[in-house]
Amino acid sequence: MLTRNEAIDHLNEVFVVLATTNVRGLPTAVELRPADGMPRVCVLNADHVASLPKGYLGDLITSLGAAKLAEVRRALDHATGC
């Protein structure tokens, strides 16, 4: 979920980048590993984003540090051409 923390309580939906275990080495993917707090290797796929009702979300799995969030920003930039 990439919605700003201060906005979450005021919104019905949140912005998410979906994760998949289908790792293909795309420039729009950010690899996450158990060292990042994920249960197994996966990628956040910036080509597959969504706005989801908060009720669809389960328990928090992990929080990303500044370096991984910078990778996510780069992947989103690449996916959107911004």
Backbone as CSV, one residue per row, in Angstrom:
resi,resn,N_x,N_y,N_z,CA_x,CA_y,CA_z,C_x,C_y,C_z
1,MET,0.841,-1.152,0.000,0.000,0.000,0.000,0.895,1.226,0.000
2,LEU,0.604,2.166,-0.872,1.425,3.369,-0.970,0.695,4.631,-0.541
3,THR,-0.515,4.506,-0.066,-1.248,5.681,0.403,-0.525,6.284,1.608
4,ARG,-0.477,7.608,1.650,0.164,8.302,2.767,-0.508,7.931,4.089
5,ASN,0.273,7.677,5.105,-0.253,7.282,6.413,-1.301,8.255,6.934
6,GLU,-1.050,9.559,6.788,-1.973,10.549,7.332,-3.298,10.594,6.581
7,ALA,-3.376,10.004,5.399,-4.607,10.021,4.614,-5.466,8.771,4.805
8,ILE,-4.895,7.698,5.284,-5.580,6.402,5.328,-6.911,6.467,6.079
9,ASP,-6.926,7.098,7.237,-8.152,7.148,8.037,-9.266,7.954,7.375
10,HIS,-8.922,8.787,6.406,-9.902,9.661,5.759,-10.404,9.117,4.420
11,LEU,-9.877,7.990,4.005,-10.210,7.427,2.694,-10.908,6.083,2.832
12,ASN,-11.741,5.759,1.850,-12.370,4.441,1.797,-11.504,3.445,1.038
13,GLU,-10.666,3.965,0.135,-9.794,3.120,-0.680,-8.352,3.556,-0.514
14,VAL,-7.439,2.639,-0.776,-6.006,2.930,-0.705,-5.346,2.504,-2.016
15,PHE,-4.205,3.132,-2.315,-3.451,2.855,-3.533,-2.437,1.757,-3.242
16,VAL,-2.444,0.710,-4.058,-1.540,-0.412,-3.841,-0.778,-0.765,-5.118
17,VAL,0.411,-1.289,-4.926,1.179,-1.932,-5.992,1.125,-3.412,-5.645
18,LEU,0.609,-4.190,-6.556,0.384,-5.606,-6.271,1.677,-6.412,-6.345
19,ALA,1.772,-7.409,-5.481,2.935,-8.290,-5.434,2.614,-9.601,-6.135
20,THR,3.641,-10.197,-6.714,3.508,-11.491,-7.375,4.786,-12.295,-7.164
21,THR,4.652,-13.600,-7.181,5.838,-14.457,-7.117,6.375,-14.773,-8.508
22,ASN,5.749,-14.218,-9.537,6.201,-14.400,-10.913,7.295,-13.370,-11.206
23,VAL,8.533,-13.730,-10.921,9.678,-12.834,-11.071,10.222,-12.959,-12.487
24,ARG,10.150,-11.843,-13.242,10.584,-11.867,-14.644,11.704,-10.879,-14.959
25,GLY,12.168,-10.137,-13.965,13.259,-9.189,-14.194,12.851,-7.940,-14.943
26,LEU,11.596,-7.559,-14.859,11.118,-6.365,-15.552,11.618,-5.097,-14.862
27,PRO,11.845,-4.017,-15.618,12.289,-2.764,-14.992,11.194,-2.117,-14.139
28,THR,9.985,-2.587,-14.261,8.864,-2.069,-13.478,8.587,-2.921,-12.240
29,ALA,9.496,-3.825,-11.925,9.324,-4.719,-10.776,10.390,-4.426,-9.729
30,VAL,9.997,-4.526,-8.478,10.927,-4.354,-7.358,10.939,-5.655,-6.581
31,GLU,12.089,-6.300,-6.555,12.188,-7.589,-5.887,12.231,-7.424,-4.372
32,LEU,11.455,-8.257,-3.695,11.450,-8.317,-2.240,11.799,-9.730,-1.814
33,ARG,12.535,-9.841,-0.727,13.008,-11.126,-0.216,12.637,-11.268,1.255
34,PRO,12.841,-12.436,1.818,12.608,-12.587,3.256,13.358,-11.537,4.094
35,ALA,14.536,-11.115,3.637,15.281,-10.073,4.356,14.515,-8.745,4.387
36,ASP,13.591,-8.568,3.431,12.747,-7.370,3.390,11.468,-7.556,4.201
37,GLY,11.297,-8.747,4.767,10.130,-9.023,5.586,9.034,-9.806,4.888
38,MET,9.260,-10.189,3.637,8.271,-10.984,2.914,8.501,-12.470,3.205
39,PRO,7.434,-13.272,3.187,7.600,-14.696,3.496,8.425,-15.452,2.457
40,ARG,8.421,-14.981,1.216,9.231,-15.607,0.154,9.542,-14.559,-0.905
41,VAL,10.421,-14.898,-1.821,10.813,-13.964,-2.874,9.593,-13.623,-3.728
42,CYS,9.434,-12.338,-3.988,8.349,-11.862,-4.836,8.764,-10.525,-5.423
43,VAL,7.921,-9.946,-6.255,8.163,-8.605,-6.767,6.900,-7.766,-6.617
44,LEU,7.120,-6.472,-6.406,6.044,-5.506,-6.528,6.029,-5.104,-7.987
45,ASN,4.884,-5.225,-8.633,4.773,-5.004,-10.066,4.122,-3.644,-10.315
46,ALA,4.930,-2.646,-10.670,4.426,-1.293,-10.889,3.539,-1.193,-12.129
47,ASP,3.507,-2.229,-12.948,2.565,-2.267,-14.076,1.186,-2.720,-13.617
48,HIS,1.086,-3.153,-12.365,-0.177,-3.665,-11.839,-0.481,-2.964,-10.515
49,VAL,-1.107,-1.806,-10.639,-1.481,-1.011,-9.470,-2.999,-0.945,-9.393
50,ALA,-3.505,-0.622,-8.216,-4.957,-0.569,-8.053,-5.310,0.338,-6.876
51,SER,-6.538,0.768,-6.880,-7.134,1.443,-5.741,-8.139,0.455,-5.163
52,LEU,-7.909,0.027,-3.925,-8.729,-1.026,-3.323,-9.417,-0.526,-2.059
53,PRO,-10.629,-1.008,-1.804,-11.262,-0.703,-0.518,-10.380,-1.222,0.620
54,LYS,-10.261,-0.431,1.674,-9.409,-0.831,2.808,-9.804,-2.191,3.376
55,GLY,-11.080,-2.550,3.284,-11.541,-3.827,3.810,-10.967,-5.031,3.095
56,TYR,-10.414,-4.828,1.895,-9.807,-5.927,1.151,-8.434,-6.307,1.707
57,LEU,-7.844,-5.420,2.478,-6.481,-5.648,2.953,-6.478,-6.524,4.195
58,GLY,-5.486,-7.373,4.275,-5.310,-8.211,5.455,-4.320,-7.563,6.401
59,ASP,-3.674,-8.375,7.202,-2.695,-7.881,8.160,-1.455,-7.362,7.436
60,LEU,-0.804,-6.400,8.045,0.451,-5.863,7.531,1.492,-6.978,7.499
61,ILE,2.186,-7.096,6.369,3.241,-8.105,6.241,4.592,-7.482,6.550
62,THR,4.859,-6.303,5.954,6.146,-5.645,6.162,6.020,-4.174,5.811
63,SER,6.996,-3.408,6.227,7.137,-2.012,5.834,8.482,-1.880,5.142
64,LEU,8.509,-1.119,4.071,9.745,-0.977,3.308,10.541,0.230,3.776
65,GLY,11.846,0.086,3.747,12.736,1.183,4.091,12.870,2.170,2.945
66,ALA,13.603,3.222,3.191,13.754,4.303,2.218,14.352,3.826,0.889
67,ALA,15.330,2.938,0.938,15.979,2.473,-0.294,14.995,1.688,-1.166
68,LYS,14.205,0.789,-0.557,13.224,0.008,-1.328,12.121,0.919,-1.858
69,LEU,11.690,1.900,-1.038,10.663,2.832,-1.513,11.173,3.644,-2.700
70,ALA,12.448,3.977,-2.704,13.034,4.680,-3.854,12.985,3.784,-5.094
71,GLU,13.229,2.484,-4.920,13.116,1.549,-6.050,11.679,1.494,-6.561
72,VAL,10.714,1.509,-5.650,9.304,1.499,-6.051,8.978,2.766,-6.835
73,ARG,9.466,3.909,-6.380,9.232,5.169,-7.114,9.816,5.089,-8.515
74,ARG,11.025,4.569,-8.636,11.634,4.432,-9.968,10.813,3.492,-10.853
75,ALA,10.346,2.392,-10.282,9.534,1.448,-11.055,8.229,2.099,-11.510
76,LEU,7.590,2.870,-10.624,6.354,3.572,-11.001,6.628,4.614,-12.079
77,ASP,7.742,5.332,-11.960,8.123,6.303,-12.990,8.276,5.603,-14.338
78,HIS,8.948,4.455,-14.317,9.163,3.705,-15.563,7.824,3.207,-16.134
79,ALA,6.954,2.703,-15.269,5.668,2.154,-15.717,4.763,3.235,-16.305
80,THR,4.833,4.433,-15.747,3.932,5.507,-16.195,4.580,6.433,-17.217
81,GLY,5.897,6.341,-17.379,6.576,7.215,-18.320,6.699,8.638,-17.804
82,CYS,6.550,8.826,-16.499,6.637,10.183,-15.918,8.062,10.573,-15.634
